[in-house]
Amino acid sequence: MDLPANTSDSVITTVIFGSVHKTPQWRNTMNTAQQNFANGRRKFLKSATVAALGVVGLVAGSLLTESPAQATRQGALPTVGTEVKAGIVVEKAQLTIKGEQVETNFDGESTVRIETNPDDPTNSVKLKAVSHRLTADLPNGGTVTIEHNGDDANPQSVLKLTSTLPPKYEQAMVLNLKVTIDQPGNRIDQPLVLVTKEPMKLTGTPAKFPPDGDLMQLQNPIDLVLSDDLNTTIATIEKFPVKVTGV
C-alpha cells in the first residue's frame, strides 16, 4: 500500500492495520488549561512540604532549649573526662605573714578535670583540681607561690548550670593549698612551707565556662599553718579576688 507523499505539520500520519490514519495534532498535545492546573498542583505540594519541614524545625528547636538537661546535650556543661585550663590573675591580694600585712599581685594557671557529680548529674559537674600554681613578688623582696596540695581524690569543686537561655552558672572552687614563702635575708626559716588549715573556697557566677574575665571571691579568710602544727597560724590570706582568663 502506498503512503501519502506529503504530510502537513498539523497532522500525524500513522499506519494502523494496513491502513492510513491521520490524527489531528491537538489530540497529542496538553492544552493550556491542563498545563496551568498541573503547574499549580506542583507549586501547592512544594509549599506544603516546606511548611511541614518548618513546623518540624520549630518543634525540634524548642525541645533543644527547654531545660538544663537538654542544654547539657547541647554542650552547655563541659564534657565529662575533659581537662580545662584557665589563666588566673589576682590583683591586690592581701596577706598577713608573721603579723606583717602585705599586698601583692598573683598570676598563673589552673587546670581542672571534668567529672560526673553523682548528687546532680543532670545540671552540674565536679571540677577535679589537676594543677594550680600562682606566684607573686613580695614588696620587700622574695616570692610567694601557691600550689594545689594533694591529688584532690574527692573533689568538692562544682560547676552548676542554673539557666540555659542565656547560659548562666554557679561555680564553687574548694581547694587545699600549699603556700611557699621565700624571703631571703628574713628571720623566718627559708623557705617557709605552709598549708591551708581549712580549704580555700572561691565562688562566682560566670556567664560561660571556662570563664573569661569573670571574678571569683574568697568566702572567708584562710589561715596558713605548718603541716605538723595545725594549731599555730603563721600567715593568713585576707583578700583574694580571682579573675579567670582564657589561656
ZAPAMI-338786 format. One line per 8 residues: for each residue x, y, z of N, C-alpha, C, CB. Coordinates in Angstrom, 1 decimal, padded with zeros to 4 digits, m for minus. Glycine has a CB too. Layout:
# ZAPAMI-338786
X/Y/Z/X/Y/Z/X/Y/Z/X/Y/Z  ...;
# end
This chain:
# ZAPAMI-338786
000.8/m001.2/000.0/000.0/000.0/000.0/000.9/001.2/000.0/m001.0/000.0/001.2  000.5/002.2/m000.9/001.3/003.4/m001.0/000.9/004.4/000.1/001.3/004.1/m002.3  001.9/005.1/000.8/001.6/006.1/001.8/001.4/007.4/001.1/002.7/006.1/002.9  000.7/008.3/001.7/000.6/009.7/001.1/002.0/010.3/000.9/m000.3/010.6/001.9  002.2/011.0/m000.2/003.5/011.5/m000.4/003.8/012.7/000.5/003.6/012.0/m001.8  002.8/013.5/000.9/003.0/014.7/001.7/002.2/014.6/002.9/002.7/016.0/000.9  002.8/015.0/004.0/002.0/015.2/005.3/002.3/016.6/005.8/002.5/014.1/006.4  001.2/017.2/006.3/001.4/018.6/006.8/001.8/018.6/008.2/000.1/019.4/006.6;
002.1/019.8/008.7/002.5/019.9/010.1/001.4/019.7/011.1/003.2/021.3/010.4  000.2/019.8/010.6/m001.0/019.8/011.5/m001.5/018.4/011.8/m002.1/020.7/010.9  m001.0/017.4/011.1/m001.5/016.0/011.3/m000.3/015.1/011.5/m002.4/015.5/010.2  m000.6/013.9/012.2/000.4/012.9/012.3/m000.1/011.7/011.5/000.6/012.5/013.8  000.7/011.2/010.6/000.3/010.1/009.7/000.8/008.8/010.3/000.9/010.3/008.3  m000.1/007.8/010.6/000.3/006.5/011.1/m000.3/005.4/010.3/m000.2/006.4/012.6  000.2/004.2/010.4/m000.3/003.0/009.7/m001.0/002.2/010.7/000.8/002.3/008.9  m002.2/001.9/010.6/m002.9/001.1/011.6/m003.6/m000.1/010.8/m004.0/001.9/012.4;
m003.1/m001.3/011.1/m003.6/m002.5/010.5/m003.7/m002.3/009.0/m005.0/m002.8/011.0  m002.6/m001.8/008.4/m002.5/m001.7/006.9/m003.2/m000.6/006.3/m003.0/m003.0/006.3  m003.8/000.3/007.1/m004.5/001.5/006.5/m003.9/002.8/007.0/m006.0/001.5/006.9  m004.1/003.8/006.3/m003.5/005.1/006.7/m004.5/005.8/007.6/m003.2/006.0/005.4  m004.0/006.3/008.7/m005.0/007.0/009.6/m004.3/008.4/010.0/m005.3/006.2/010.9  m005.0/009.5/009.8/m004.4/010.8/010.2/m005.1/011.3/011.5/m004.7/011.8/009.0  m004.2/011.6/012.5/m004.7/012.0/013.8/m004.4/013.5/014.0/m004.0/011.2/015.0  m005.4/014.3/014.3/m005.1/015.7/014.5/m004.0/015.9/015.6/m006.4/016.5/014.9;
m003.1/016.9/015.3/m002.0/017.2/016.2/m002.5/017.6/017.6/m001.1/018.2/015.7  m003.6/018.3/017.7/m004.0/018.8/019.0/m004.4/017.8/020.0/m005.2/019.8/018.8  m004.7/016.6/019.5/m005.1/015.5/020.5/m003.9/014.9/021.2/m005.8/014.3/019.7  m002.6/015.2/020.7/m001.4/014.7/021.4/m000.7/015.7/022.2/m000.5/014.1/020.3  m001.3/016.9/022.3/m000.6/018.0/023.0/m001.5/018.5/024.1/m000.3/019.2/022.0  m000.9/018.6/025.4/m001.7/019.1/026.6/m002.1/020.6/026.3/m000.9/019.0/027.9  m003.4/020.9/026.5/m003.8/022.2/026.3/m003.4/023.1/027.4/m005.3/022.3/026.1  m003.5/024.4/027.2/m003.1/025.4/028.2/m003.7/025.3/029.6/m003.3/026.9/027.7;
m005.0/025.0/029.6/m005.7/024.8/030.9/m005.1/023.7/031.7/m007.2/024.6/030.7  m004.8/022.6/031.0/m004.3/021.4/031.7/m002.9/021.7/032.2/m004.2/020.2/030.8  m002.1/022.4/031.5/m000.7/022.8/031.9/m000.8/023.7/033.2/000.1/023.5/030.8  m001.7/024.7/033.1/m001.8/025.6/034.3/m002.2/024.8/035.5/m002.8/026.7/034.0  m003.2/023.9/035.4/m003.6/023.1/036.5/m002.4/022.2/037.1/m004.8/022.1/036.1  m001.6/021.6/036.2/m000.5/020.8/036.7/000.5/021.6/037.4/000.1/020.1/035.5  000.8/022.8/036.8/001.8/023.7/037.5/001.3/024.1/038.8/002.1/024.9/036.6  000.1/024.5/038.9/m000.5/024.9/040.2/m000.4/023.8/041.3/m001.9/025.4/040.0;
m000.7/022.6/040.8/m000.7/021.5/041.8/000.7/021.2/042.3/m001.2/020.2/041.1  001.8/021.3/041.4/003.1/021.1/041.8/003.6/022.2/042.8/004.1/021.2/040.6  003.2/023.5/042.6/003.5/024.6/043.5/002.9/024.4/044.9/003.1/025.9/042.9  001.6/023.9/044.9/000.9/023.7/046.2/001.6/022.6/047.0/m000.5/023.2/045.9  002.0/021.5/046.3/002.7/020.4/047.0/004.0/020.8/047.6/002.9/019.2/046.1  004.8/021.7/046.8/006.1/022.2/047.2/005.9/023.1/048.5/006.8/022.9/046.1  004.9/023.9/048.4/004.7/024.9/049.6/004.3/024.1/050.8/003.6/025.9/049.2  003.5/023.0/050.6/003.0/022.2/051.8/004.2/021.5/052.4/002.0/021.2/051.4;
005.1/021.0/051.6/006.3/020.3/052.1/007.2/021.3/052.9/007.1/019.7/050.9  007.5/022.5/052.4/008.3/023.5/053.0/007.7/023.8/054.4/008.5/024.7/052.2  006.3/024.0/054.4/005.7/024.4/055.7/005.8/023.3/056.7/004.2/024.7/055.4  005.6/022.0/056.2/005.8/020.9/057.2/007.1/020.8/057.8/005.4/019.6/056.5  008.2/021.0/056.9/009.5/021.0/057.4/009.8/022.1/058.4/010.5/021.1/056.3  009.2/023.3/058.2/009.3/024.4/059.1/008.7/024.1/060.4/008.7/025.6/058.5  007.6/023.4/060.5/007.0/023.0/061.8/007.9/022.1/062.5/005.6/022.4/061.5  008.4/021.1/061.8/009.3/020.1/062.4/010.5/020.8/063.0/009.8/019.1/061.4;
011.1/021.8/062.3/012.2/022.5/062.8/011.9/023.3/064.0/012.8/023.5/061.7  010.7/024.0/064.1/010.4/024.7/065.3/010.2/023.8/066.5/009.1/025.5/065.0  009.6/022.6/066.3/009.4/021.7/067.4/010.7/021.2/067.9/008.5/020.5/067.0  011.6/020.8/066.9/013.0/020.4/067.3/013.7/021.4/068.1/013.8/019.9/066.1  013.6/022.7/067.6/014.4/023.8/068.3/013.9/024.0/069.7/014.2/025.0/067.5  012.5/023.9/069.9/012.0/024.1/071.3/012.5/023.0/072.2/010.5/024.2/071.2  012.5/021.7/071.7/013.0/020.6/072.5/014.4/020.8/072.9/012.7/019.3/071.8  015.2/021.4/072.1/016.7/021.5/072.4/017.0/022.6/073.4/017.4/021.7/071.2;
016.0/023.5/073.8/016.4/024.7/074.6/015.5/024.8/075.8/016.3/025.9/073.7  014.8/023.8/076.2/013.8/023.9/077.2/014.3/023.8/078.6/012.6/023.0/077.0  015.3/022.9/078.8/015.6/022.6/080.2/017.1/022.4/080.3/015.0/021.3/080.7  017.7/022.5/081.5/019.1/022.3/081.7/019.6/021.0/081.2/019.5/022.5/083.2  018.7/019.9/081.4/019.1/018.6/081.0/019.3/018.6/079.5/018.1/017.6/081.3  018.4/019.2/078.7/018.6/019.3/077.2/019.7/020.2/076.8/017.3/019.8/076.6  020.0/021.3/077.6/021.1/022.1/077.3/022.4/021.4/077.5/021.1/023.4/078.2  022.4/020.5/078.5/023.6/019.6/078.7/024.0/018.9/077.4/023.4/018.7/079.9;
022.9/018.3/076.7/023.2/017.6/075.5/023.7/018.5/074.4/021.9/016.9/075.0  023.5/019.8/074.5/024.0/020.7/073.5/025.4/021.2/073.9/023.1/022.0/073.4  025.9/020.8/075.0/027.3/021.2/075.4/027.3/022.4/076.3/028.1/021.4/074.2  026.2/022.8/077.0/026.3/023.9/077.9/027.1/023.6/079.1/024.8/024.3/078.3  027.2/022.3/079.5/028.1/021.9/080.5/029.3/021.2/079.8/027.4/020.9/081.5  030.5/021.4/080.3/031.6/020.7/079.7/031.5/019.2/079.7/032.9/021.2/080.4  032.2/018.6/078.8/032.1/017.1/078.7/032.9/016.4/079.7/032.6/016.7/077.3  032.3/015.5/080.4/033.0/014.7/081.4/034.2/014.0/080.8/032.0/013.6/082.1;
035.3/014.1/081.6/036.6/013.5/081.1/037.5/014.4/080.5/036.3/012.4/080.2  037.1/015.6/080.1/038.0/016.6/079.5/038.7/017.4/080.6/037.2/017.5/078.6  039.8/018.0/080.2/040.6/018.9/081.1/040.5/020.3/080.6/042.1/018.4/081.3  040.3/021.2/081.5/040.1/022.6/081.1/041.2/023.5/081.8/038.7/023.1/081.5  041.9/024.2/081.0/042.9/025.1/081.6/042.5/026.5/081.5/044.3/024.9/080.8  042.8/027.3/082.5/042.5/028.7/082.5/043.6/029.5/083.2/041.1/029.0/083.3  043.7/030.8/082.7/044.7/031.7/083.4/044.1/032.3/084.6/045.1/032.8/082.4  044.9/032.6/085.6/044.4/033.2/086.9/045.2/034.5/087.1/044.6/032.2/088.0;
044.5/035.5/087.4/045.1/036.8/087.8/044.4/037.2/089.2/044.9/037.9/086.7  045.3/037.6/090.1/044.7/038.1/091.4/045.4/039.4/091.7/045.0/037.1/092.6  044.6/040.5/091.6/045.2/041.8/091.9/044.8/042.3/093.3/044.6/042.8/090.8  045.9/042.9/093.9/045.7/043.4/095.3/045.3/042.4/096.3/044.8/044.6/095.2  045.9/041.2/096.2/045.7/040.2/097.2/046.3/040.7/098.5/046.3/038.8/096.8  045.7/040.5/099.6/046.1/040.9/100.9/046.4/039.7/101.8/045.1/041.8/101.6  047.7/039.7/102.3/048.1/038.6/103.2/048.7/039.2/104.5/049.1/037.7/102.5  048.6/038.4/105.5/049.4/038.7/106.8/050.4/037.6/107.0/048.4/038.9/108.0;
051.6/038.0/107.0/052.7/037.0/107.2/053.5/037.4/108.5/053.7/036.9/106.0  053.4/036.5/109.5/054.1/036.7/110.8/053.7/038.1/111.3/055.6/036.6/110.6  052.4/038.5/111.2/052.0/039.7/111.8/052.2/040.9/110.9/052.7/040.0/113.1  052.8/040.8/109.7/053.1/041.9/108.8/052.1/041.8/107.6/054.5/041.8/108.3  051.4/042.9/107.4/050.4/042.9/106.3/051.1/043.3/105.0/049.3/043.9/106.6  050.8/042.5/103.9/051.4/042.8/102.6/050.3/042.7/101.6/052.5/041.8/102.3  050.5/043.5/100.5/049.6/043.5/099.3/050.4/043.2/098.1/048.8/044.8/099.2  049.9/042.3/097.3/050.7/041.9/096.1/049.7/041.3/095.0/051.8/040.8/096.4;
050.3/041.1/093.8/049.5/040.6/092.7/050.0/039.2/092.3/049.6/041.5/091.5  049.1/038.2/092.1/049.4/036.9/091.7/049.0/036.7/090.3/048.8/035.8/092.6  049.7/035.8/089.6/049.3/035.3/088.3/049.8/033.9/088.1/049.7/036.2/087.1  049.1/033.1/087.2/049.4/031.7/087.0/048.4/031.0/086.2/049.7/031.0/088.3  048.3/029.7/086.4/047.3/028.9/085.6/046.7/027.8/086.5/048.0/028.2/084.4  045.6/027.4/086.1/044.9/026.3/086.8/044.2/025.4/085.8/043.8/026.9/087.8  044.3/024.1/086.1/043.7/023.1/085.2/042.8/022.2/086.1/044.8/022.2/084.5  041.6/021.9/085.6/040.7/021.0/086.2/040.2/019.9/085.3/039.4/021.8/086.8;
039.8/018.8/085.8/039.3/017.7/085.0/037.8/017.6/085.3/040.0/016.3/085.3  037.0/017.5/084.3/035.5/017.5/084.4/035.1/016.0/084.8/034.8/017.9/083.2  034.4/015.9/085.9/033.9/014.6/086.4/032.4/014.7/086.7/034.7/014.2/087.7  031.8/013.5/086.7/030.4/013.4/087.0/030.1/013.8/088.4/029.9/012.0/086.7  029.0/014.5/088.7/028.6/014.9/090.0/027.4/013.9/090.3/028.2/016.4/090.1  027.6/012.9/091.2/026.6/011.9/091.4/025.4/012.6/092.2/027.1/010.8/092.3  025.6/013.7/092.8/024.5/014.4/093.5/023.5/015.1/092.6/025.0/015.3/094.6  024.0/015.5/091.4/023.2/016.2/090.4/023.8/016.1/089.1/023.0/017.7/090.8;
023.8/014.8/088.5/024.5/014.6/087.2/023.9/015.3/086.0/024.5/013.1/087.0  022.6/015.8/086.1/022.0/016.4/085.0/022.4/017.9/084.8/020.5/016.3/085.2  022.4/018.6/086.0/022.6/020.1/085.9/024.0/020.5/086.4/021.6/020.8/086.7  024.9/019.6/086.7/026.2/020.0/087.3/027.3/019.0/087.0/026.1/020.3/088.8  028.5/019.4/087.2/029.7/018.5/087.1/030.6/018.9/088.2/030.4/018.6/085.7  031.5/018.0/088.6/032.5/018.3/089.6/033.8/018.7/088.8/032.8/017.0/090.5  034.6/019.5/089.5/035.8/020.0/088.9/037.0/019.5/089.7/035.8/021.6/088.8  037.7/018.5/089.2/038.8/018.0/090.0/040.1/018.7/089.7/039.0/016.5/089.7;
040.7/019.3/090.7/042.0/020.0/090.5/043.1/019.1/090.0/042.4/020.7/091.8  043.6/019.4/088.8/044.8/018.7/088.3/046.1/019.5/088.6/044.6/018.5/086.8  046.1/020.7/088.4/047.2/021.6/088.7/046.7/023.0/089.1/048.2/021.6/087.6  047.5/023.7/089.9/047.1/025.0/090.3/048.4/025.7/090.8/045.9/025.0/091.4  048.9/026.7/090.1/050.1/027.3/090.5/050.0/028.8/090.2/051.3/026.7/089.8  050.2/029.6/091.3/050.2/031.1/091.2/051.5/031.6/091.9/049.0/031.7/091.8  052.1/032.6/091.4/053.2/033.2/092.0/053.1/034.7/092.1/054.5/032.9/091.2  053.8/035.3/093.1/053.7/036.8/093.4/055.0/037.2/094.0/052.5/037.2/094.3;
055.4/038.5/093.7/056.6/039.1/094.3/056.1/039.8/095.5/057.3/040.0/093.3  056.9/039.7/096.6/056.6/040.4/097.8/057.2/041.9/097.7/057.1/039.7/099.1  056.6/042.8/098.4/057.1/044.2/098.2/058.5/044.4/098.7/056.1/045.1/099.0  058.9/043.7/099.8/060.2/043.9/100.3/061.2/042.8/099.9/060.2/043.9/101.8  060.9/042.2/098.8/061.8/041.1/098.3/061.2/039.7/098.6/063.2/041.3/098.8  061.5/038.8/097.8/061.0/037.5/098.0/059.8/037.2/097.2/060.7/037.3/099.5  059.3/035.9/097.3/058.2/035.5/096.5/057.2/034.6/097.3/058.6/034.7/095.3  056.0/034.6/096.8/055.0/033.6/097.4/054.5/032.8/096.2/053.8/034.4/098.1;
054.5/031.5/096.5/054.0/030.5/095.5/052.8/029.7/096.1/055.1/029.6/095.0  051.7/029.7/095.4/050.6/028.9/095.8/050.3/027.8/094.8/049.3/029.9/095.9  050.2/026.6/095.4/050.0/025.4/094.6/049.0/024.5/095.2/051.3/024.6/094.4  048.4/023.6/094.4/047.4/022.7/094.9/048.1/021.6/095.7/046.6/022.0/093.8  047.6/021.3/096.9/048.2/020.3/097.8/047.4/019.0/097.8/048.2/020.9/099.2  048.1/018.0/097.3/047.5/016.7/097.2/046.9/016.4/095.8/046.3/016.6/098.2  046.2/015.2/095.7/045.7/014.8/094.4/044.2/015.0/094.2/046.0/013.3/094.2  043.5/015.7/095.2/042.1/016.0/095.0/041.3/014.8/094.7/041.9/017.1/093.9;
041.5/013.7/095.6/040.9/012.4/095.3/039.3/012.5/095.4/041.4/011.4/096.3  038.9/013.4/096.3/037.4/013.6/096.5/037.1/015.0/096.2/037.0/013.1/097.9  037.0/015.4/094.9/036.8/016.8/094.6/035.5/017.4/095.1/036.9/017.0/093.1  035.5/018.6/095.7/034.4/019.3/096.2/034.0/020.5/095.3/034.6/019.7/097.6  034.8/020.8/094.4/034.5/021.9/093.5/033.4/021.5/092.5/035.8/022.4/092.7  032.4/022.4/092.3/031.3/022.1/091.5/031.0/023.3/090.5/030.0/021.8/092.4  030.6/022.9/089.3/030.0/023.9/088.3/028.6/023.5/088.1/030.9/023.9/087.0  027.7/024.4/088.3/026.2/024.1/088.2/025.6/025.0/087.1/025.5/024.3/089.6;
024.8/024.4/086.3/024.1/025.2/085.2/022.8/025.7/085.8/023.9/024.3/083.9  022.6/027.0/085.9/021.4/027.5/086.5/020.4/028.1/085.5/021.7/028.6/087.5  020.8/028.3/084.3/019.9/028.8/083.2/020.5/028.5/081.9/019.8/030.4/083.4  019.6/028.2/080.9/020.1/027.8/079.6/020.0/029.0/078.6/019.4/026.6/079.1  019.0/029.9/078.8/018.8/031.0/077.9/018.7/032.3/078.6/017.5/030.7/077.1  019.8/033.0/078.7/021.2/032.6/078.3/021.8/031.7/079.3/022.1/033.9/078.0  022.9/031.0/078.9/023.5/030.1/079.9/024.1/030.9/081.1/024.7/029.4/079.2  023.8/030.4/082.3/024.4/031.0/083.5/024.8/029.9/084.4/023.3/031.9/084.2;
025.8/030.2/085.2/026.4/029.1/086.0/026.7/029.7/087.4/027.7/028.6/085.4  026.8/028.7/088.4/027.3/028.9/089.7/028.6/028.1/089.8/026.3/028.7/090.8  029.7/028.7/090.2/030.9/027.9/090.3/031.5/028.0/091.7/032.0/028.3/089.2  031.8/026.9/092.3/032.4/026.9/093.6/033.7/026.1/093.6/031.4/026.4/094.7  034.8/026.8/093.9/036.1/026.1/093.9/036.5/025.9/095.4/037.2/026.9/093.1  036.8/024.6/095.7/037.2/024.3/097.1/038.6/023.6/097.0/036.1/023.3/097.8  039.6/024.3/097.5/041.0/023.9/097.2/041.8/023.8/098.5/041.6/025.0/096.3  042.5/022.7/098.6/043.6/022.6/099.6/044.9/023.0/099.0/043.7/021.1/100.1;
045.5/024.0/099.6/046.7/024.6/099.0/048.0/024.5/099.8/046.4/026.1/098.8  049.1/024.5/099.1/050.4/024.6/099.7/050.9/026.0/099.3/051.3/023.5/099.3  051.4/026.7/100.4/051.9/028.1/100.1/053.4/028.2/100.6/051.0/029.2/100.9  054.2/028.5/099.6/055.6/028.6/099.9/056.1/030.1/099.9/056.5/027.8/098.9  056.6/030.5/101.0/057.0/031.9/101.2/058.5/031.9/101.3/056.4/032.6/102.5  059.2/032.6/100.3/060.6/032.6/100.2/061.1/034.1/100.4/061.1/032.0/098.9  061.6/034.4/101.5/062.1/035.8/101.8/063.6/035.7/102.2/061.3/036.4/102.9  064.5/035.8/101.2/065.9/035.8/101.5/066.3/036.9/102.5/066.7/035.9/100.2;
067.1/036.5/103.5/067.5/037.5/104.5/066.5/037.8/105.6/067.8/038.8/103.8  065.3/037.2/105.5/064.3/037.4/106.6/064.7/036.4/107.7/062.9/037.1/106.0  064.1/036.7/108.9/064.4/035.9/110.1/063.7/034.6/110.0/064.1/036.7/111.3  062.6/034.4/109.3/061.9/033.2/109.3/062.7/032.1/108.5/060.5/033.3/108.7  062.5/030.9/108.8/063.2/029.8/108.1/062.9/029.8/106.6/062.8/028.4/108.7  063.9/029.5/105.8/063.7/029.5/104.4/063.8/028.2/103.7/064.8/030.4/103.8  062.9/028.0/102.7/061.7/028.7/102.6/060.6/028.2/103.6/061.1/028.5/101.1  059.6/029.0/103.8/058.6/028.6/104.7/057.4/028.0/103.9/058.1/029.9/105.5;
057.2/026.7/104.2/056.1/026.0/103.5/054.9/025.8/104.4/056.7/024.6/103.0  053.8/026.3/104.0/052.6/026.3/104.8/051.5/025.6/104.0/052.1/027.7/105.2  050.4/025.2/104.8/049.2/024.6/104.1/048.0/025.3/104.7/049.2/023.0/104.4  046.9/025.2/103.9/045.7/025.8/104.4/045.1/025.0/105.5/044.7/026.0/103.2  044.7/025.7/106.6/044.1/024.9/107.7/042.8/024.4/107.3/044.0/025.9/109.0  042.0/025.2/106.6/040.8/024.7/106.0/040.8/025.0/104.5/039.5/025.5/106.7  040.1/024.3/103.7/040.2/024.5/102.2/039.8/026.0/101.9/039.3/023.5/101.5  040.4/026.5/100.9/040.0/027.8/100.3/038.8/027.6/099.5/041.2/028.5/099.5;
037.8/028.5/099.7/036.6/028.4/098.9/036.4/029.7/098.2/035.3/028.1/099.8  036.3/029.6/096.8/036.0/030.7/095.9/034.7/030.5/095.2/037.2/030.9/094.9  033.9/031.5/095.1/032.6/031.4/094.4/032.5/032.5/093.3/031.5/031.4/095.4  031.7/032.1/092.3/031.5/033.1/091.2/030.3/032.6/090.4/032.7/033.2/090.3  029.8/033.6/089.5/028.7/033.3/088.6/029.1/033.6/087.2/027.4/034.1/089.1  029.9/032.8/086.6/030.4/033.1/085.2/029.3/033.0/084.2/031.5/032.2/084.8  029.4/033.7/083.1/028.5/033.7/082.0/028.7/032.5/081.1/028.5/035.0/081.2  030.0/031.9/081.1/030.3/030.8/080.3/031.4/030.0/081.0/030.7/031.2/078.9;
031.7/028.8/080.5/032.8/028.0/081.1/033.6/027.5/079.9/032.2/026.9/082.0  035.0/027.6/080.0/035.6/028.2/081.1/035.4/029.7/081.2/037.2/028.0/081.1  035.4/030.4/082.4/035.2/031.8/082.4/036.2/032.6/081.7/035.1/032.2/083.9  035.9/033.8/081.3/036.9/034.7/080.6/036.7/036.1/081.1/036.7/034.6/079.1  037.4/036.4/082.2/037.3/037.8/082.7/036.4/037.9/083.9/036.9/038.7/081.7  035.8/036.7/084.3/034.8/036.7/085.4/035.6/036.7/086.7/033.9/035.5/085.3  035.0/037.2/087.8/035.6/037.3/089.1/035.1/036.2/090.0/035.4/038.7/089.7  036.0/035.7/090.9/035.6/034.8/091.9/036.1/035.4/093.2/036.1/033.3/091.7;
035.2/035.3/094.3/035.6/035.9/095.5/035.8/034.9/096.6/034.4/036.8/096.0  036.8/035.2/097.5/037.1/034.4/098.6/036.0/034.5/099.7/038.5/034.8/099.2  035.5/033.4/100.1/034.4/033.4/101.0/034.8/033.8/102.5/033.7/032.1/101.0  035.9/033.3/102.9/036.4/033.6/104.3/037.9/033.7/104.3/035.9/032.5/105.3  038.5/034.5/105.2/040.0/034.5/105.3/040.5/033.1/105.6/040.4/035.4/106.4  041.7/032.8/105.0/042.2/031.4/105.1/043.5/031.4/105.9/042.5/030.8/103.7  043.5/030.7/107.0/044.7/030.6/107.9/045.7/029.6/107.3/044.3/030.2/109.3  047.0/029.9/107.3/048.0/029.1/106.8/048.8/028.6/108.0/048.9/029.8/105.8;
049.1/027.3/108.0/049.8/026.6/109.2/050.9/025.7/108.7/048.8/025.9/110.1  051.7/025.3/109.6/052.7/024.2/109.3/052.0/022.9/109.2/053.8/024.2/110.3  052.4/022.0/108.3/051.7/020.7/108.2/051.7/019.9/109.5/052.2/020.0/107.0  052.8/020.1/110.3/052.9/019.3/111.5/052.5/020.1/112.8/054.3/018.9/111.7  051.9/021.3/112.6/051.3/022.1/113.7/050.1/022.9/113.2/052.4/023.0/114.2  049.0/022.2/113.2/047.8/022.8/112.6/047.1/023.8/113.5/046.8/021.7/112.3  047.6/024.0/114.7/047.0/024.9/115.7/047.7/026.2/115.8/047.1/024.3/117.1  048.8/026.4/115.1/049.5/027.7/115.1/049.4/028.4/113.7/051.0/027.5/115.5;
048.8/029.5/113.7/048.6/030.2/112.4/049.9/031.1/112.2/047.4/031.2/112.4  050.5/030.8/111.0/051.7/031.5/110.6/051.4/032.7/109.7/052.7/030.6/109.9  050.4/032.5/108.8/050.0/033.6/107.9/048.5/033.4/107.6/050.9/033.5/106.6  048.0/034.4/107.0/046.6/034.4/106.7/046.3/035.1/105.3/045.7/035.1/107.8  045.5/034.5/104.5/045.1/035.1/103.2/043.8/035.9/103.5/044.9/034.1/102.0  043.9/037.2/103.5/042.8/038.0/103.9/041.8/038.3/102.8/043.3/039.3/104.6  042.4/038.7/101.6/041.6/039.1/100.5/042.3/038.5/099.2/041.6/040.7/100.4  041.4/037.9/098.4/042.0/037.1/097.2/041.0/037.2/096.1/042.3/035.7/097.6;
040.8/038.3/095.4/039.9/038.4/094.3/040.5/037.8/093.0/039.5/039.9/094.0  039.9/036.7/092.6/040.4/035.9/091.5/039.7/036.3/090.2/040.3/034.4/091.7  040.5/036.6/089.1/039.9/036.9/087.8/040.4/035.7/086.9/040.4/038.2/087.2  039.5/035.0/086.3/039.8/033.9/085.5/039.8/034.4/084.0/038.7/032.7/085.7  040.9/034.0/083.3/041.0/034.5/081.9/041.3/033.3/081.0/042.1/035.5/081.8  041.1/033.5/079.7/041.4/032.4/078.8/042.9/032.3/078.7/040.8/032.7/077.4  043.4/031.1/078.3/044.8/030.8/078.2/045.1/030.8/076.7/045.2/029.4/078.8;
# end
